[in-house]
């Protein structure tokens, strides 16, 4: 009898506190609001720094590559991950409009990023340096990132007509992985001669800090939202099993 009472008590503890505590952890709160705001600010700051710097560059093709890639593959892709789960946008508009904005940002990001990669690869091919560029960590991470984002976009378009849990998970994981790869590409780009010509060592250090911060903030926010959605999908065990 004692064992039965203990087992019942343990069940009550598990049923009443396990999932509810996890669910409450992922609700909108101060740390989630701060994380999203920091992510938005860092993405915009990085994009502005690159755009402003490129206006005074002598190497226009490299400047355009940096601008298109940063705006498309860092700013747009990062915002794509943020807006679909934004706590304040949900208060201002409908879920359908958020999904449309999410899709539009994703497509614009792919388009701008593809233009940026084409400009750089075309310029390198004319100088017979194309293979060497894509053998670099910057090139490989950028190429892998845009392929993953392309896969995320493709699965997202399929989800418009066919809703499936596994496909939805693949869409989000591909998008998150692609963004991390693109941030790594941005980080490695700051080690190249292009960045060293345009910024001094102290400026490059702060750009790396901002890039790392944006990576952590955006990917952390997406992981938080993804974890929240997974927890909400867990079976309701607030009542004893029958």
C-alpha positions as CSV (number, residue, x, y, z in Angstrom):
1,X,0.0,0.0,0.0
2,X,2.9,2.3,0.9
3,X,4.5,1.7,-2.5
4,X,1.2,2.4,-4.2
5,X,0.9,5.7,-2.4
6,X,4.5,6.7,-3.2
7,X,4.0,5.8,-6.9
8,X,0.8,7.8,-7.0
9,X,2.6,10.8,-5.4
10,X,5.4,10.5,-7.9
11,X,2.9,10.5,-10.7
12,X,1.2,13.6,-9.4
13,X,4.5,15.4,-9.3
14,X,5.4,14.4,-12.9
15,X,1.9,15.0,-14.3
16,X,1.4,18.4,-12.6
17,X,4.8,19.9,-13.0
18,X,6.8,18.4,-15.9
19,X,5.2,19.7,-19.0
20,X,3.6,22.9,-17.5
21,X,7.0,24.0,-16.3
22,X,8.5,23.5,-19.8
23,X,5.6,25.3,-21.5
24,X,5.9,28.3,-19.2
25,X,9.6,28.5,-19.9
26,X,8.9,29.2,-23.5
27,X,6.1,31.7,-23.1
28,X,6.8,35.4,-24.0
29,X,8.8,36.9,-21.2
30,X,11.6,39.5,-20.7
31,X,14.5,37.3,-21.9
32,X,12.7,36.4,-25.1
33,X,11.8,40.0,-25.8
34,X,15.4,41.2,-25.2
35,X,16.8,38.3,-27.4
36,X,14.7,39.3,-30.3
37,X,15.4,43.0,-30.0
38,X,19.2,42.3,-29.8
39,X,18.9,40.1,-32.9
40,X,17.1,42.8,-34.9
41,X,19.6,45.5,-33.9
42,X,22.7,43.5,-34.7
43,X,21.4,42.4,-38.1
44,X,20.6,46.0,-39.1
45,X,23.9,47.3,-37.7
46,X,26.0,44.8,-39.6
47,X,24.1,45.5,-42.9
48,X,24.5,49.2,-42.5
49,X,28.2,49.0,-41.8
50,X,28.8,47.0,-44.9
51,X,26.5,49.1,-47.1
52,X,28.1,52.4,-46.0
53,X,31.6,51.1,-46.4
54,X,31.0,49.8,-49.9
55,X,30.0,53.2,-51.2
56,X,33.5,54.4,-50.9
57,X,35.3,51.3,-52.2
58,X,37.5,51.3,-55.3
59,X,36.7,47.6,-56.0
60,X,33.1,48.0,-57.0
61,X,32.5,44.4,-57.8
62,X,33.8,43.1,-54.4
63,X,31.7,45.9,-52.8
64,X,28.6,44.8,-54.6
65,X,29.3,41.2,-53.6
66,X,29.6,42.2,-50.0
67,X,26.4,44.4,-50.1
68,X,24.2,41.8,-51.9
69,X,25.4,38.9,-49.8
70,X,25.1,40.8,-46.5
71,X,21.6,42.2,-47.3
72,X,20.3,38.9,-48.7
73,X,22.1,36.1,-46.8
74,X,22.5,37.8,-43.4
75,X,19.8,40.5,-43.0
76,X,16.9,39.0,-45.0
77,X,17.6,35.4,-43.9
78,X,18.0,36.4,-40.3
79,X,14.8,38.5,-40.4
80,X,13.0,35.6,-42.1
81,X,13.7,33.4,-39.0
82,X,12.7,36.2,-36.6
83,X,9.4,37.6,-38.1
84,X,7.5,34.3,-38.2
85,X,7.7,34.0,-34.4
86,X,7.9,37.7,-33.4
87,X,6.1,38.5,-30.2
88,X,5.2,42.1,-31.3
89,X,4.3,41.5,-34.9
90,X,1.7,38.9,-33.8
91,X,0.0,41.9,-32.0
92,X,0.0,44.1,-35.1
93,X,-1.0,41.8,-37.9
94,X,-2.5,38.4,-38.7
95,X,-0.8,35.0,-38.9
96,X,-1.5,34.8,-42.6
97,X,0.3,38.1,-43.3
98,X,3.3,37.0,-41.2
99,X,3.6,33.8,-43.2
100,X,3.5,35.9,-46.4
101,X,6.2,38.2,-45.0
102,X,8.2,35.2,-44.0
103,X,8.0,33.8,-47.5
104,X,8.8,37.2,-49.2
105,X,11.9,37.8,-47.1
106,X,13.1,34.3,-47.8
107,X,12.7,34.7,-51.6
108,X,14.3,38.2,-51.5
109,X,17.2,36.8,-49.5
110,X,17.9,34.0,-51.9
111,X,17.7,36.3,-54.9
112,X,20.0,38.9,-53.4
113,X,22.4,36.3,-52.2
114,X,22.5,34.6,-55.6
115,X,23.3,37.9,-57.2
116,X,26.1,38.5,-54.8
117,X,27.6,35.1,-55.3
118,X,27.4,35.4,-59.1
119,X,29.1,38.8,-59.1
120,X,32.0,37.4,-57.1
121,X,32.4,34.1,-58.9
122,X,32.2,35.8,-62.3
123,X,34.9,38.2,-61.3
124,X,37.1,35.4,-60.0
125,X,36.6,33.3,-63.1
126,X,37.8,36.1,-65.2
127,X,41.0,36.2,-63.1
128,X,41.2,32.4,-63.1
129,X,40.7,32.4,-59.3
130,X,37.2,30.9,-59.1
131,X,38.4,27.4,-57.8
132,X,40.6,29.0,-55.1
133,X,37.8,31.2,-53.9
134,X,35.4,28.4,-53.4
135,X,38.1,26.3,-51.7
136,X,38.2,28.8,-48.9
137,X,36.2,28.5,-45.6
138,X,34.3,31.6,-46.5
139,X,33.3,30.3,-49.9
140,X,32.4,26.8,-48.7
141,X,30.3,28.0,-45.8
142,X,28.5,30.5,-48.1
143,X,27.8,27.9,-50.7
144,X,26.5,25.4,-48.2
145,X,24.5,28.1,-46.5
146,X,22.7,29.2,-49.6
147,X,22.0,25.6,-50.6
148,X,20.4,24.9,-47.2
149,X,18.4,28.1,-47.4
150,X,17.3,27.0,-50.9
151,X,16.2,23.7,-49.5
152,X,14.3,25.5,-46.7
153,X,12.6,27.7,-49.3
154,X,11.6,24.7,-51.4
155,X,10.1,22.8,-48.5
156,X,8.3,26.0,-47.4
157,X,6.7,26.3,-50.8
158,X,5.6,22.6,-50.6
159,X,4.1,23.4,-47.1
160,X,1.8,25.9,-48.7
161,X,0.0,23.0,-50.4
162,X,0.9,20.0,-48.2
163,X,1.1,20.4,-44.4
164,X,3.2,17.7,-42.8
165,X,4.9,17.7,-39.4
166,X,8.2,16.1,-40.6
167,X,8.3,18.5,-43.6
168,X,7.7,21.4,-41.3
169,X,10.6,20.3,-39.1
170,X,12.9,19.8,-42.1
171,X,12.0,23.3,-43.3
172,X,12.9,25.0,-40.0
173,X,16.1,23.0,-39.3
174,X,17.3,23.6,-42.9
175,X,16.7,27.3,-42.5
176,X,18.4,27.5,-39.1
177,X,21.4,25.5,-40.3
178,X,21.7,27.6,-43.4
179,X,21.7,30.8,-41.4
180,X,24.5,29.5,-39.1
181,X,26.6,28.5,-42.2
182,X,26.1,32.0,-43.7
183,X,27.1,33.7,-40.5
184,X,30.2,31.5,-40.4
185,X,30.9,32.6,-44.0
186,X,30.5,36.2,-42.9
187,X,32.9,35.6,-40.0
188,X,35.6,34.0,-42.3
189,X,35.2,36.9,-44.7
190,X,36.5,39.2,-42.1
191,X,39.8,37.3,-42.1
192,X,40.3,37.9,-45.9
193,X,42.3,40.7,-47.5
194,X,39.1,42.5,-48.6
195,X,38.2,43.1,-44.9
196,X,41.7,44.0,-43.9
197,X,41.9,46.6,-46.6
198,X,38.7,48.3,-45.6
199,X,38.8,48.1,-41.8
200,X,41.6,48.2,-39.2
201,X,42.2,45.4,-36.7
202,X,40.1,46.9,-34.0
203,X,37.1,47.5,-36.3
204,X,37.4,43.9,-37.6
205,X,37.4,42.7,-34.0
206,X,34.1,44.5,-33.3
207,X,32.6,43.3,-36.5
208,X,33.4,39.7,-35.5
209,X,31.8,40.3,-32.1
210,X,28.7,41.7,-33.7
211,X,28.6,38.8,-36.2
212,X,28.9,36.3,-33.4
213,X,26.3,38.1,-31.3
214,X,23.8,38.1,-34.3
215,X,24.4,34.4,-34.9
216,X,23.8,33.5,-31.2
217,X,20.8,35.9,-30.9
218,X,19.0,34.8,-34.1
219,X,19.7,31.1,-33.9
220,X,19.0,31.1,-30.1
221,X,15.7,32.7,-30.7
222,X,14.8,30.2,-33.4
223,X,15.9,27.3,-31.2
224,X,13.8,28.7,-28.4
225,X,10.7,28.9,-30.6
226,X,11.3,25.5,-32.1
227,X,11.7,24.0,-28.7
228,X,8.5,25.7,-27.6
229,X,6.6,24.2,-30.5
230,X,8.0,20.7,-29.8
231,X,6.9,21.0,-26.2
232,X,3.4,22.0,-27.1
233,X,3.2,18.9,-29.4
234,X,4.0,16.6,-26.5
235,X,1.0,14.6,-25.2
236,X,-1.0,16.1,-22.5
237,X,-0.1,14.2,-19.3
238,X,-1.6,16.5,-16.8
239,X,-4.1,13.7,-16.1
240,X,-3.2,10.2,-15.0
241,X,-3.2,7.6,-17.8
242,X,-6.3,5.6,-18.1
